[in-house]
Amino acid sequence: MSEPLVEVRGARKEYRLNPSLAARLVGRSSSNIVLDDVSLTIRRGETLGLVGESGSGKSTLARCIMQLEGLSGGEIRFNGQLLQGDALHGFRKRAQIVFQDPQSSINRAMRISDVLASPLELHMKQMNRGARRDRIVELLSLVGLPATTMDRWPHQLSGGQRQRIGIARALAVEPEFIILDEPTSALDVSIQAQVINLLADLQQRLSLTYLFISHDLNIVRYLSDRLAVMKQGQIVEVGDCETVFAAPQHPYTRQLLAATAP
């Protein structure tokens, strides 16, 4: 069993809502608890699948792990270090995220070369222009795109190609850990398999660790080593992927599997 890379301990995320006048008069607080005492471990080199219905808190957990949002309580550790203060600087380079919609996550006003150069300019300031160009060519090759793609605009690419660019951008600074937040849900079924196979190949070649978020249990089963099931902001079941599929313990897990059964 490999060592933990990401540890989420007692994570809580609460959004304060603007209470009505009546609620303020009676002293009632108004809030929405999205994560409720979530604890999770992601081991180095594995893919942990995270499933649950829409609104269960999966993407919020992803944003909190990536430090795009702060927690209301609990803590997150990366490679044993609490993510705060100086530890955050190194974490920004070692962890990346691929978003669901490649069309909205890529700046349409930038050429692909500029999209891929941005993280290099931010995290690898020592690179000169020639080295950046070589790295961009290498990244495009990694995701199965020709070097000439760098001169194109996002609108000139297909959805699958744009998502490959999103993956290449995440790989640019050689991260150890990547969150994949429903990376295939906006793609045609025929393209989904290509992207999933690419992700599996990249994990083997680059020794990556994944948190793979999806509502498609068949894809999760194919790609993941372990499975975590989330319901209403809580983790209700975690286990080896095949074990959970064969003998789910929680009623909600059984409900999810039954809904996707042929």
Secondary structure, DSSP 8 states (H G I E B T S, - for coil): ---EEEEEEEEEEEEE----HHHHHTT---EEEEEEEEEEEEETT-EEEEE--TTSSHHHHHHHHTTSS--SEEEEEETTEESSTTHHHHHHHHEEEE-S-HHHHS-TTS-HHHHHHHHHHHH-TT--HHHHHHHHHHHHHHTT--GGGGGS-GGGS-HHHHHHHHHHHHHTT--SEEEEESTTTTS-HHHHHHHHHHHHHHHHHHT-EEEEE-S-HHHHHHH-SEEEEEETTEEEEEEEHHHHHHS--SHHHHHHHHHH--
